[in-house]
Amino acid sequence: MAEWNRHRIERLYRAGEKGEADHAGPGATLLRLIRDEPLHDRTILDVGCGSGRLTFALAKDAGRMIGIDRSHEAIERARQRAAALRLDRVTFHCLDAEAMNYRDLGPISLVVANLCMSNEIIRRAGAALSPGDLIVFAAFHLDQWKESGRVSRYAYGEGQVETALSEAGFKQIYLGVEREVLSLATLDEGLSYLEASGMSGKWKADGRWEGFLTYLQSGGRELTVSARVMVKARRR
Ligand SMILES: C[S@@+](CC[C@H](N)C(=O)[O-])C[C@H]1O[C@@H](n2cnc3c(N)ncnc32)[C@H](O)[C@@H]1O
């Protein structure tokens, strides 16, 4: 297995705190891994851009930015913001990233993504990029909310990342896992965190609440509120 950079932040639960459910914005590591590259002459494709948080964060540094997302509402919000900011080198398209040829968007030399990743996306990026071009992304790690007993189908383990990159023709430059783990003093603190974060309803509906309760009742006192793989790789 390749060498992975590992970071774990452990902190105590603070009464009344609200977690940010599944939709955290682009983090410092992802932005650093992208900004470490010269961007001014690149066309960057942001896959699963949503309403453009990562796209807008990079817009002033990049030659050109293209954001794609399959959600019409998200793309409409992104377009309105780009128009309000008068960004003419930023475009957004409503497209399915797992069912298109990225070359149809024109020449692209960097593919980025924040929390929208699959083997199909890595494969399509590999097919569209030229040797020396880059992919940089953050994706959910298998440990995200692992105490609920359920794993997101979008989550990656280290081995899965390495296999997907290699099969798509990439060589890794940086591989990392970043975890943030909440320490809970009592069972009630765990349930209060879910309630205050507005996650109880969703978790009750999909079985995660029951799984987390079982974990707490058996003495578990942690909650992995964030676990991400951070990847930068170069097309061979
Ligand atoms: C967790 S959100 C992240 C949004 C954005 N990257 C950000 O940092 O705010 C995941 C996004 O991926 C999009 N998405 C998921 N699968 C997709 C696909 N196959 N093609 C295009 N967009 C997709 C969703 O519509 C959603 O906007």
The ligand as a Gaussian input file, in Angstrom:
#p B3LYP/6-31G(d) Opt

LIG

0 1
 C      -21.987000      16.795000      -1.338000
 S      -22.437000      17.758000      -2.745000
 C      -20.951000      18.702000      -2.986000
 C      -21.176000      19.926000      -3.816000
 C      -19.961000      20.809000      -4.070000
 N      -18.855000      20.056000      -4.634000
 C      -19.521000      21.556000      -2.820000
 O      -18.379000      21.402000      -2.397000
 O      -20.321000      22.321000      -2.291000
 C      -22.396000      16.558000      -4.053000
 C      -22.849000      17.100000      -5.388000
 O      -22.572000      16.125000      -6.389000
 C      -23.605000      16.154000      -7.331000
 N      -23.581000      14.868000      -8.052000
 C      -23.707000      13.630000      -7.555000
 N      -23.598000      12.710000      -8.539000
 C      -23.389000      13.400000      -9.688000
 C      -23.205000      13.020000     -11.043000
 N      -23.210000      11.738000     -11.422000
 N      -23.022000      13.988000     -11.970000
 C      -23.007000      15.298000     -11.609000
 N      -23.198000      15.715000     -10.333000
 C      -23.384000      14.774000      -9.384000
 C      -24.861000      16.394000      -6.499000
 O      -25.921000      16.908000      -7.295000
 C      -24.334000      17.401000      -5.474000
 O      -24.517000      18.725000      -5.924000

